[in-house]
Amino acid sequence: MQISTVPQASANTWFREPAAEFRGLPLWSWNAALEPEEMLRQIGLLKEMGFGGFFMHPRVGLETAYLSDEWFDLTRLCVDEAKRLGMTAWIYDEDRWPSGGAGGLVTRDPALRLRRLVAETHASVREADAAEADGHETVARFAVVLEGEAARSSRRLGPGDALRAGEACVRFRVHVMETSDWYNGAAYLDNLNPAAVARFLEVTHEAYARRHGDDFGRTIPGIFTDEPNIGHLQPGISWTAGLPAAYRERFGEDLLDSLPALFFDGPRDATAETRFRYHHLRTEMFADAFTRQIGAWCEEHGVMLTGHVLLEDTLSRQAEHVGSVMRQLEPMQAPGMDLLTERWRVYETAKQVSSVARQVGRRWRLTETYGCTGWDFSFAGHKALGDWQAALGINLRCHHLSLYTLLGECKRDYPASVFDQSPWWASYGEVETYFARIHAALDRPGSREVRDVLVLHPVESVWLHTRPGGMETPAVEALDASVIRVRDALLGAGIDFDYGDEEMLGRLGSVEEGPTLRVGEAVYRVVVVPPMETIRSATLALLRGFLDAGGRVVFAGEPAGLVDARPAPAAAALAGRAEGGDRWLDAVGERGRRLRFREPDGSAAASLLHLLREDEEAWTLFVCNTGHRDDQRPAHMNDPLRCVERTRAYPRLSISGFAGAAGRPVELDPATGRVLRPAAERSGDGWTIDTSLPALGSRLFRVPKAGGEDEDLPPSDDRFEEVRAVAASDGPYAIERSEPNVIVLDRARFGFDGEPLRSEADVLAIDRLFRDRVGMPHRGGQMKQPWARDPVTDPRGADVEMRFSFIVEAPPTGDLWLGIERPATFRLDLDGEAVAVADDGFWCDRAIRRVPLPADRLRKGVHTLTVRGRVDELHPGLEAVYLLGGFGARVDGLDMVMTAEPTAVALGDWNGQGLPMYGGNLTHALTVEVPEHRPGDRLVLSLPGFDAVAARVRVGGVDALVAWPPFEADLTEALSGRSGDVGLEVELLGHRRNCLGPLHHRDLWPEWTGPECYDPGGPLDVERYQFVPVGLRARPVLSVRRLRDA
């Protein structure tokens, strides 16, 4: 199924002018009372930002009733507007996440709520009898001799049975999930129960089908499901009423007789088979009830099921929460993944998605990406994360997230917002076009991915260790690490691969002539067996047949000692016939390598990832540099480095391969749309391309299969060398702000209901104290949605007074405003004199209104701004306020100081130059001498050091985005033929981190940015301001580049 039908076009046109289907689709987060006119305005902005569509995503703060008639009136409005603009409007299937409960509308029925089986240990049978009064269903009792977390012995107790010396009574009972504000007063869904999921389909999907069915498969291509699972953060193990009967039907045994093996460690012979069977069954029950049922519904209704499951990143996380990720992805028409933060090096997550997609013939592979990266996440980071996912087969970017509003708690909802609240929003279309061109070039009609190596996915070995509280053991950690080591070894050697899920291999695998191993629509020439503890007998039979036919099987570690979770020597016997040992990687490369990526000394360029595709006309290669050194790739999912700290570069690099291609290679530049001629020479029956890759750099090549007359193309950029360079003028540089400067007032003396004022505190702490006073729950990511709260006729509340102090050393220039949310709630005083609450537009977001302040009252000294009013439970909450205008700022400890307005800044952090909380863009005026040059030379401006989201360079009609390494702008068009000094502008695209926070987090760059990072008095909170650096760190350099040998 395709999103749209694109006519056949030349390769270059297809690349230069990518269709909308290749553009990103943000999670457009509906988090307030939705207004039709504002929604139309925001769709227009999404179009302007280069997006191809959007997901209609209910989010924290939603006031419009979910799935109501009003809701569907608004979705109809958005679908119609998307259709008018040539965009797509995708459904998101839940109120917040995880998918299944329909915002509590389904799980108000206790019979449909998630169930778990828990173990209670009692000292006596009598004590266990007394516990039965809790009303929970008991499924079995056991007499168990416990030793720590292990069971030395166990026997099932019948009625009247007594304990023996040293035994405890373990009661296994059903736990029905308790209600939670996160589920709007309900709970999560029993995703092992087909009837429960059918009810979710009825309430959600059928409701959309009734109102939007005519647009399914067209303007509405698909439905996003988010983080379905079978019991995150719940006690015990997965359970549902039908599980024991299903176990007996599948395995011919009573699961209840073996329950201790699922909770307590013991001899492997006593636990392995039971755990293997149980986790196999719950994985299949989850897939049958949820993803297969919903996937079948989507197929029937002509839409794609997309999204991702919960915690899919490591073997241990997926084993515990979903069983096997690949099995849950198989029924999806557009399987997907989640990439949170820039600090997760989770290549196997993308590999699971692209492997399943290739094996079952799915064109689209989605990533929910950029979440939790923070307001200051750079375009270089957007490129880096998008690049490595593209190289691993992901082709549909879903941006986390584009916030409808920043009102109240919403601004802390896992920022940044990829939307107009960020000052760089108008430049983001160039990022989108970059990725759209990559995906278009790689998705030529009739093209296919080329990967010859299949790696068995060892998740089932982790099942043998999966029990409550047992996932952080050396054995599990070793399995998690081993799959990463095998992955990194293959990718570092330039050998691409797919994963193979053993259950899927049993259904889709066969041996064919070649010899090749077929898995669905994919074929392989090499199979790698990673370290495993158990392997399926069906897998061994398939591999024996492959070996017998002349195929290559390579063991990358010790063979499994168990077959179907039972001790057996069959895997070791197969390993004796296969390749392996210390040269296992060479053995894979001999048959499984299509390309070589080499540094000048012949060593492998180990930080590269690539995707090779083939169609009838050509090979297409995308390669990216992750920037990691060899010692910066730990054997776990967490990356110690921010994207901008990954600095490994390849000044010279050769790429060899493309067997049978007769046409000369071309380079496609996705940033500009240019088609270029790289340096290349014949190598056997293929080609060697000489190129380079900066840190976080990428290249896109197309190598025609047929020869012919070479197209006259300009040379690639890396065929030019620098012949001279001149640094731009030294600072200070005259500056121009794109918006008013900011002083954040987030600490105040405060009081309630006329009581004496208390000591100064963080506004978010004051909000909590206010809520405690009136009996309201705290705000945060877990709060009950406004739409789901009971109607209130007499809202609880209190009179609130907050007094903010600041120091003036120099008065502001021009107008002065206060940025404040819901200003009509409050009365304002400045130094005891009333200030009229008049609306004069907004700052940053339409929820933060600008109220004019009398600038002429600000004399040198200490000033007090008082905000007072009646605040009740219908109010979004107490927030910081912002002084806005033409002034400078300084922070002395916790004191805010207004200083003279800066008109120029020197090189270095602008935080110390009057702009510590400024959240907009800043244009610097520079001069540079144009060096001597001749016709054909290129004039390139480099920005060797700056801290910002990105930069723009403007001179002589050229307006160039400088967004990622090597941080250069080609100014040849503007400067060629000129001499002497010329003026130019360098605009740094700023961000909201230093005004919207977190401002008091222990770490300058948290690994994860979410509501918990703003917790006043929490474990990560510090009583000081933390501002990230922003500014030009080095003088721009204008260089003359000349074609080598010219």
NUMAR-718077 format. One line per 2 residues: their letters; for each residue x, y, z of C-alpha. Coordinates in steps of 0.25 Angstrom, whole numbers. Layout:
N
a) X,Y,Z; ...
END
This chain:
1046
mq) 0,0,0; 5,14,-4
is) 2,27,2; 1,33,-12
tv) 3,29,-26; 15,37,-32
pq) 17,36,-47; 30,30,-53
as) 41,41,-54; 55,42,-57
an) 64,39,-46; 69,53,-44
tw) 55,60,-45; 50,49,-35
fr) 61,53,-26; 61,69,-28
ep) 46,70,-26; 42,60,-16
aa) 27,57,-14; 20,60,-1
ef) 20,46,3; 35,46,6
rg) 33,58,15; 32,57,30
lp) 19,56,39; 20,62,52
lw) 12,58,64; 3,70,64
sw) 0,70,79; -14,75,82
na) -13,79,97; -23,90,100
al) -37,95,96; -36,94,81
ep) -41,105,73; -44,103,58
ee) -37,116,53; -25,113,61
ml) -24,99,55; -25,104,41
rq) -14,114,44; -5,103,49
ig) -7,94,38; -3,105,29
ll) 10,106,37; 13,91,36
ke) 12,92,21; 21,104,21
mg) 31,97,30; 32,86,19
fg) 24,75,25; 16,65,17
gf) 5,63,27; 3,62,42
fm) -3,52,52; -15,57,60
hp) -9,54,74; -17,56,87
rv) -7,61,97; -6,65,112
gl) -15,77,114; -26,74,104
et) -39,81,108; -47,77,96
ay) -55,64,99; -48,52,93
ls) -56,45,82; -68,54,84
de) -76,60,73; -68,73,75
wf) -55,65,73; -59,59,60
dl) -64,72,55; -50,77,57
tr) -43,65,51; -52,67,39
lc) -48,81,38; -33,77,38
vd) -35,66,28; -41,75,19
ea) -31,85,20; -20,75,18
kr) -27,70,6; -27,85,1
lg) -12,87,3; -8,74,-3
mt) -4,68,11; -8,56,19
aw) -15,55,32; -12,42,40
iy) -20,37,52; -14,35,66
de) -22,24,73; -21,28,87
dr) -22,40,97; -8,41,101
wp) -1,27,102; 0,15,102
sg) -11,11,92; -22,2,97
ga) -31,9,107; -37,20,98
gg) -34,30,109; -41,22,119
lv) -54,21,111; -52,6,109
tr) -45,2,122; -56,8,130
dp) -61,-6,130; -52,-14,140
al) -54,-26,132; -45,-21,121
rl) -34,-16,130; -20,-21,129
rr) -17,-33,138; -4,-38,144
lv) -1,-50,153; 6,-47,165
ae) 13,-56,176; 11,-53,191
th) 19,-60,201; 13,-64,214
as) 19,-71,226; 7,-80,228
vr) -5,-86,221; -14,-78,232
ea) -7,-65,228; -10,-68,213
da) -24,-72,217; -26,-58,223
ae) -20,-51,211; -31,-57,202
ad) -41,-47,208; -34,-37,199
gh) -44,-42,188; -34,-45,178
et) -35,-58,170; -25,-68,175
va) -20,-78,164; -11,-87,172
rf) -3,-88,185; 10,-94,186
av) 19,-99,198; 33,-93,194
vl) 47,-94,200; 52,-80,197
eg) 67,-76,197; 68,-62,193
ea) 61,-60,179; 63,-75,177
ar) 53,-87,180; 61,-99,185
ss) 48,-107,184; 33,-105,182
rr) 20,-113,182; 6,-109,179
lg) -3,-109,191; -17,-115,191
pg) -28,-112,200; -24,-116,214
da) -9,-118,211; 0,-113,222
lr) 14,-107,221; 27,-115,224
ag) 39,-110,232; 46,-98,224
ea) 34,-96,214; 27,-83,212
cv) 13,-82,206; 13,-75,192
rf) 0,-70,188; -1,-67,173
rv) -13,-57,171; -18,-49,160
hv) -16,-34,161; -25,-25,153
me) -19,-12,150; -23,0,159
ts) -29,12,154; -19,24,150
dw) -20,39,146; -11,35,135
yn) -23,27,129; -33,38,133
ga) -38,30,145; -38,17,138
ay) -27,7,135; -19,0,124
ld) -25,-10,114; -23,-25,115
nl) -16,-27,102; -16,-42,103
np) -31,-42,103; -36,-41,88
aa) -50,-37,93; -43,-25,101
va) -36,-20,88; -48,-22,80
rf) -55,-12,89; -44,-3,87
le) -46,-4,72; -61,-2,73
vt) -59,11,82; -48,17,74
he) -45,12,60; -60,9,56
ay) -63,23,61; -53,29,52
ar) -57,20,40; -72,25,42
rh) -67,39,40; -55,38,31
gd) -56,25,24; -57,32,10
df) -43,38,13; -36,25,17
gr) -25,21,9; -24,35,3
ti) -24,48,11; -24,38,23
pg) -13,28,20; -12,21,33
if) -14,20,48; -2,22,59
td) -2,12,71; 7,17,82
ep) 14,8,92; 4,-4,93
ni) 10,-14,103; 6,-25,113
gh) 9,-19,126; 19,-7,128
lq) 22,-3,143; 12,-13,148
pg) 15,-24,158; 16,-39,154
is) 15,-45,140; 6,-44,129
wt) -8,-51,131; -21,-52,125
ag) -33,-61,128; -31,-70,116
lp) -16,-72,118; -16,-85,125
aa) -26,-92,116; -17,-87,104
yr) -5,-92,110; -11,-106,112
er) -16,-106,98; -3,-102,92
fg) 7,-111,101; -2,-121,107
ed) 1,-117,121; -5,-109,133
ll) 3,-96,134; -2,-95,148
ds) 6,-107,153; 19,-99,148
lp) 16,-85,153; 29,-84,163
al) 38,-86,151; 32,-72,145
ff) 35,-65,158; 47,-71,165
dg) 61,-76,160; 65,-90,161
pr) 73,-101,153; 72,-97,138
da) 66,-111,135; 54,-107,145
ta) 51,-93,139; 56,-92,125
et) 45,-100,117; 34,-94,125
rf) 39,-80,123; 41,-82,109
ry) 27,-87,106; 20,-77,115
hh) 27,-65,108; 25,-71,94
lr) 10,-72,98; 9,-58,103
te) 16,-52,91; 7,-59,82
mf) -6,-56,90; -2,-41,90
ad) 1,-41,75; -12,-49,72
af) -21,-40,81; -15,-26,78
tr) -6,-24,66; -12,-35,57
qi) -26,-32,60; -24,-17,58
ga) -15,-19,46; -26,-28,40
wc) -36,-17,42; -27,-6,36
ee) -24,-15,24; -39,-17,22
hg) -42,-2,23; -31,2,14
vm) -22,9,24; -8,6,29
lt) -5,2,44; 7,9,48
gh) 14,13,61; 23,5,71
vl) 22,-4,83; 27,-1,97
le) 42,-2,101; 47,-9,88
dt) 61,-4,89; 69,-16,96
ls) 66,-31,97; 63,-30,112
rq) 53,-18,111; 46,-24,99
ae) 46,-38,106; 39,-33,118
hv) 29,-23,112; 25,-29,98
gs) 32,-42,97; 37,-40,83
vm) 37,-27,76; 38,-33,62
rq) 26,-42,64; 18,-30,68
le) 23,-22,56; 19,-32,46
pm) 4,-29,45; 7,-14,43
qa) 6,-9,29; 16,2,33
pg) 24,-3,45; 31,7,53
md) 41,10,65; 43,21,75
ll) 56,28,77; 56,37,90
te) 67,47,93; 80,48,85
rw) 87,39,94; 82,25,90
rv) 90,17,80; 79,7,77
ye) 83,2,63; 76,-11,66
ta) 63,-4,68; 63,1,54
kq) 69,-12,49; 57,-19,55
vs) 47,-10,47; 54,-10,34
sv) 57,-25,35; 42,-29,37
ar) 38,-19,26; 47,-25,16
qv) 43,-39,19; 28,-36,19
gr) 28,-26,7; 25,-13,15
rw) 30,0,8; 28,9,19
rl) 36,9,32; 33,20,42
te) 41,26,53; 36,34,65
ty) 48,43,67; 54,55,73
gc) 46,54,86; 53,58,99
tg) 64,65,92; 62,79,99
wd) 59,92,93; 74,94,89
fs) 75,82,80; 82,86,67
fa) 79,84,53; 92,76,52
gh) 85,67,63; 73,66,54
ka) 81,62,43; 90,52,51
lg) 78,44,56; 71,44,43
dw) 83,40,35; 86,28,43
qa) 72,23,43; 71,25,28
al) 84,17,26; 77,6,34
gi) 65,6,26; 55,16,32
nl) 48,25,23; 37,32,30
rc) 40,42,40; 30,45,51
hh) 35,57,59; 32,57,74
ls) 26,67,74; 18,80,69
ly) 11,86,81; -2,93,79
tl) 1,102,91; 11,104,102
lg) 0,107,112; 3,103,126
ec) 9,89,127; 10,87,112
kr) 23,95,111; 30,84,119
dy) 24,72,111; 37,66,106
pa) 42,78,98; 46,83,88
sv) 34,87,80; 37,86,65
fd) 28,97,62; 26,112,62
qs) 29,113,77; 44,111,73
pw) 50,123,66; 57,114,55
wa) 43,109,50; 44,117,37
sy) 57,110,33; 52,96,36
ge) 47,93,22; 61,92,17
ve) 63,81,27; 51,74,22
ty) 55,75,8; 68,69,11
fa) 62,57,16; 51,56,6
ri) 61,56,-5; 69,45,2
ha) 56,36,3; 52,39,-11
al) 65,35,-17; 65,22,-9
dr) 51,19,-12; 51,19,-28
pg) 40,11,-33; 44,-4,-34
sr) 56,-2,-25; 60,-12,-14
ev) 69,-13,-2; 82,-21,-3
rd) 85,-28,9; 91,-42,8
vl) 93,-45,23; 83,-51,33
vl) 86,-50,48; 77,-59,57
hp) 70,-50,67; 73,-56,81
ve) 62,-50,89; 57,-64,92
sv) 70,-67,100; 66,-55,109
wl) 52,-62,112; 60,-72,120
ht) 64,-61,130; 51,-53,130
rp) 44,-52,143; 39,-41,152
gg) 51,-34,158; 61,-42,150
me) 65,-34,138; 77,-28,143
tp) 86,-40,145; 100,-43,139
av) 94,-53,129; 83,-43,124
ea) 94,-32,123; 103,-41,115
ld) 92,-45,105; 89,-30,103
as) 103,-27,101; 106,-38,92
vi) 96,-34,82; 101,-20,81
rv) 116,-25,79; 111,-34,68
rd) 103,-23,62; 115,-13,63
al) 125,-23,58; 117,-25,45
lg) 113,-10,43; 127,-6,46
ag) 132,-15,35; 123,-9,25
id) 114,-22,25; 99,-19,25
fd) 89,-29,30; 75,-32,35
yg) 70,-39,47; 62,-52,47
de) 52,-55,57; 52,-70,60
em) 37,-72,60; 36,-64,47
lg) 47,-72,41; 39,-85,44
rl) 27,-79,36; 34,-71,25
gs) 48,-78,23; 52,-87,12
ve) 65,-91,5; 66,-88,-10
eg) 76,-89,-21; 88,-80,-21
pt) 89,-85,-10; 80,-74,-3
lr) 72,-74,10; 58,-68,7
vg) 50,-61,18; 37,-56,12
ea) 41,-46,1; 56,-45,5
vy) 67,-54,2; 81,-56,8
rv) 94,-63,5; 100,-63,19
vv) 93,-66,33; 100,-62,46
vp) 97,-69,59; 100,-59,70
pm) 103,-64,85; 90,-71,89
et) 86,-80,100; 74,-87,93
ir) 71,-89,79; 59,-95,72
sa) 59,-109,66; 52,-103,54
tl) 63,-93,52; 74,-103,53
al) 67,-111,42; 66,-99,33
lr) 81,-96,35; 85,-111,33
gf) 77,-110,20; 84,-97,16
ld) 98,-103,19; 95,-116,11
ag) 91,-107,-1; 105,-100,0
gr) 100,-88,8; 109,-81,19
vv) 106,-81,33; 115,-74,43
fa) 115,-75,58; 119,-62,65
ge) 120,-68,79; 118,-81,86
pa) 106,-89,81; 94,-91,89
gl) 94,-102,99; 78,-103,99
vd) 69,-107,87; 55,-102,90
ar) 59,-99,104; 64,-113,106
pa) 78,-118,108; 83,-124,94
pa) 96,-124,86; 90,-121,73
aa) 94,-106,72; 108,-110,75
al) 108,-121,65; 103,-111,54
ag) 114,-101,59; 124,-112,56
ra) 120,-112,41; 119,-96,40
eg) 129,-85,40; 133,-77,53
gd) 143,-75,63; 153,-63,63
rw) 151,-61,48; 136,-61,48
ld) 135,-47,43; 144,-50,31
av) 135,-62,28; 123,-53,27
ge) 130,-43,19; 134,-53,8
rg) 120,-56,4; 112,-45,10
rr) 120,-32,7; 115,-23,-5
lr) 124,-11,-2; 137,-7,5
fr) 139,7,12; 153,9,14
ep) 162,20,20; 175,23,12
dg) 183,13,21; 173,2,16
sa) 166,1,30; 151,0,31
aa) 144,13,33; 136,8,45
sl) 127,19,49; 120,18,35
lh) 106,13,33; 100,11,19
ll) 88,6,11; 90,0,-3
re) 78,-1,-12; 77,-7,-26
de) 67,-4,-37; 67,-8,-52
ea) 75,4,-56; 85,6,-44
wt) 91,4,-31; 87,15,-20
lf) 96,17,-8; 93,25,4
vc) 105,26,14; 106,34,27
nt) 117,36,37; 112,35,52
gh) 124,42,57; 128,32,67
rd) 142,28,70; 145,13,72
dq) 145,15,87; 132,22,87
rp) 123,11,84; 120,4,97
ah) 112,-9,97; 100,-3,103
mn) 89,6,97; 93,19,104
dp) 102,28,96; 111,36,105
lr) 112,47,94; 103,58,89
cv) 102,58,74; 111,71,73
er) 121,64,82; 123,53,71
tr) 135,58,63; 141,46,56
ay) 143,51,42; 149,45,29
pr) 156,55,21; 159,44,10
ls) 150,31,8; 149,21,-3
is) 136,13,-6; 138,1,-14
gf) 128,-8,-20; 116,-7,-30
ag) 119,-20,-37; 114,-20,-51
aa) 111,-5,-52; 117,1,-65
gr) 112,16,-64; 120,26,-56
pv) 115,29,-42; 108,42,-39
el) 106,49,-26; 93,54,-21
dp) 94,66,-12; 81,65,-3
at) 83,79,3; 83,86,-10
gr) 77,77,-20; 90,77,-29
vl) 95,65,-37; 110,65,-37
rp) 121,57,-42; 130,50,-31
aa) 144,45,-33; 143,31,-37
er) 151,20,-45; 148,6,-50
sg) 151,-5,-40; 149,-19,-46
dg) 135,-19,-51; 131,-8,-42
wt) 135,5,-37; 144,12,-26
id) 138,25,-22; 148,35,-15
ts) 141,44,-5; 141,50,9
lp) 132,50,20; 132,61,31
al) 127,57,45; 112,55,44
gs) 113,56,29; 106,48,18
rl) 107,44,4; 97,40,-7
fr) 102,33,-19; 95,27,-31
vp) 103,17,-40; 96,14,-54
ka) 97,-1,-58; 98,3,-73
gg) 109,11,-79; 108,22,-89
ed) 112,36,-91; 115,43,-78
ed) 106,54,-74; 113,68,-73
lp) 112,70,-58; 119,79,-48
ps) 130,73,-39; 126,69,-25
dd) 130,78,-14; 141,70,-8
rf) 149,70,-22; 152,84,-18
ee) 164,88,-9; 166,101,-1
vr) 177,110,-7; 175,122,2
av) 167,127,13; 164,140,20
aa) 157,141,34; 145,151,35
sd) 146,163,44; 148,161,59
gp) 137,166,68; 130,172,75
ya) 119,171,64; 107,180,63
ie) 95,171,65; 80,171,63
rs) 70,163,71; 58,156,64
ep) 50,158,76; 50,165,90
nv) 61,161,100; 56,153,112
iv) 58,153,127; 51,141,133
ld) 44,143,147; 42,129,152
ra) 44,132,167; 35,140,176
rf) 31,142,190; 16,137,191
gf) 4,136,200; -10,130,199
dg) -23,136,204; -17,149,210
ep) -7,141,219; 7,147,221
lr) 16,145,210; 25,133,211
se) 40,133,206; 44,133,192
ad) 42,120,184; 41,114,170
vl) 28,117,164; 26,102,161
ai) 28,99,175; 17,110,179
dr) 8,104,169; 9,91,177
lf) 7,97,190; -5,104,184
rd) -11,91,180; -8,84,193
rv) -15,96,200; -28,94,192
gm) -28,79,191; -24,78,176
ph) -14,68,170; -1,73,165
rg) 2,76,151; 11,67,142
gq) 12,57,131; 3,48,139
mk) -9,57,142; -23,54,138
qp) -27,61,125; -36,73,126
wa) -47,67,117; -48,55,126
rd) -50,62,139; -64,63,145
pv) -71,76,143; -69,86,153
td) -80,96,157; -72,102,169
pr) -58,101,166; -48,100,178
ga) -38,111,178; -30,122,186
dv) -26,136,185; -11,136,181
em) -1,147,182; 13,146,176
rf) 24,157,177; 35,156,168
sf) 47,165,170; 58,169,160
iv) 69,179,160; 71,191,150
ea) 84,196,147; 80,203,133
pp) 66,205,129; 60,199,116
tg) 61,205,102; 47,206,96
dl) 35,198,100; 34,188,111
wl) 25,176,113; 21,165,123
gi) 19,152,117; 9,145,125
er) -1,133,123; -16,136,125
pa) -14,151,129; -29,153,131
tf) -28,145,144; -18,154,151
rl) -16,169,155; -2,174,153
dl) 5,184,162; 19,190,159
dg) 25,196,171; 12,197,178
ea) 5,204,166; -5,197,158
va) -3,193,144; -14,192,134
va) -15,178,129; -16,181,114
dd) -13,171,103; -2,174,93
gf) 0,161,85; 8,150,90
wc) 23,145,92; 28,131,87
dr) 14,125,88; 0,130,87
ai) -3,126,101; 8,135,107
rr) 2,149,105; 9,162,105
vp) 4,172,115; 10,186,114
lp) 18,191,126; 22,206,129
ad) 37,206,125; 38,220,130
rl) 36,215,144; 48,207,144
rk) 59,215,151; 72,209,156
gv) 70,200,168; 61,188,173
ht) 47,187,167; 35,178,171
lt) 25,173,161; 13,167,168
vr) 3,157,162; -9,154,170
gr) -23,148,167; -33,137,169
vd) -27,124,164; -36,111,163
el) -36,97,158; -40,101,144
hp) -28,110,143; -16,103,136
gl) -6,107,147; 4,117,152
ea) 15,119,143; 28,128,142
vy) 26,142,136; 35,149,126
ll) 40,163,125; 41,166,110
gg) 48,178,103; 60,185,99
fg) 70,183,110; 82,175,115
ar) 81,164,126; 91,158,136
vd) 88,148,146; 95,150,160
gl) 93,137,168; 78,136,168
dm) 76,151,165; 71,156,152
vm) 78,169,147; 74,178,136
ta) 85,185,129; 88,194,117
ep) 83,188,104; 94,182,97
ta) 96,187,82; 109,178,79
va) 115,165,84; 129,159,84
lg) 133,145,80; 128,135,91
dw) 116,132,99; 106,143,98
ng) 100,139,112; 111,148,118
qg) 108,159,109; 94,163,113
lp) 86,152,106; 86,140,116
my) 72,137,115; 69,142,101
gg) 61,132,93; 61,137,78
nl) 71,139,67; 82,148,66
th) 88,155,54; 103,159,54
al) 109,169,44; 123,165,39
tv) 132,169,28; 142,160,21
ev) 152,163,10; 149,155,-2
pe) 162,147,-5; 169,147,-19
hr) 162,137,-28; 160,133,-42
pg) 149,128,-51; 144,114,-47
dr) 148,116,-32; 138,114,-21
lv) 137,124,-10; 132,117,3
ls) 130,123,16; 132,114,28
lp) 127,116,42; 138,108,50
gf) 131,110,63; 117,114,68
da) 107,110,78; 93,111,73
va) 82,102,66; 88,106,52
ar) 92,119,45; 89,127,33
vr) 99,134,24; 94,146,16
vg) 102,154,5; 99,159,-9
gv) 85,153,-10; 90,139,-5
da) 83,134,8; 89,121,12
lv) 86,111,23; 98,106,31
aw) 93,95,39; 102,83,40
pp) 117,80,38; 125,84,31
fe) 117,97,34; 120,104,21
ad) 112,113,11; 116,114,-3
lt) 116,129,-6; 122,128,-20
ea) 109,134,-27; 110,146,-18
ls) 125,149,-17; 131,143,-30
gr) 139,154,-37; 138,164,-25
sg) 150,169,-17; 153,177,-5
dv) 144,177,8; 129,173,7
gl) 119,173,18; 111,160,21
ev) 101,156,32; 102,143,40
el) 89,140,48; 90,130,59
lg) 77,123,60; 74,122,75
hr) 65,114,84; 56,114,96
rn) 65,106,106; 70,118,113
cl) 57,124,115; 47,112,116
gp) 57,102,123; 60,94,130
lh) 67,105,137; 71,98,150
hr) 75,84,145; 87,78,151
dl) 93,75,137; 95,86,127
wp) 91,76,116; 82,65,122
ew) 82,52,116; 66,53,115
tg) 58,65,115; 44,63,121
pe) 34,68,132; 43,62,143
cy) 55,71,139; 47,83,144
dp) 44,77,157; 46,88,168
gg) 53,82,180; 54,69,173
pl) 67,60,172; 72,67,160
dv) 69,81,164; 80,91,168
er) 78,105,174; 85,112,162
yq) 82,116,148; 88,107,137
fv) 89,114,123; 95,107,111
pv) 105,114,103; 100,122,91
gl) 108,130,81; 120,131,71
ra) 132,124,77; 141,127,65
rp) 143,137,54; 137,132,41
vl) 146,129,30; 145,132,15
sv) 153,122,6; 156,120,-8
rr) 154,106,-13; 160,101,-26
lr) 158,88,-34; 169,79,-32
da) 179,78,-43; 172,90,-50
END
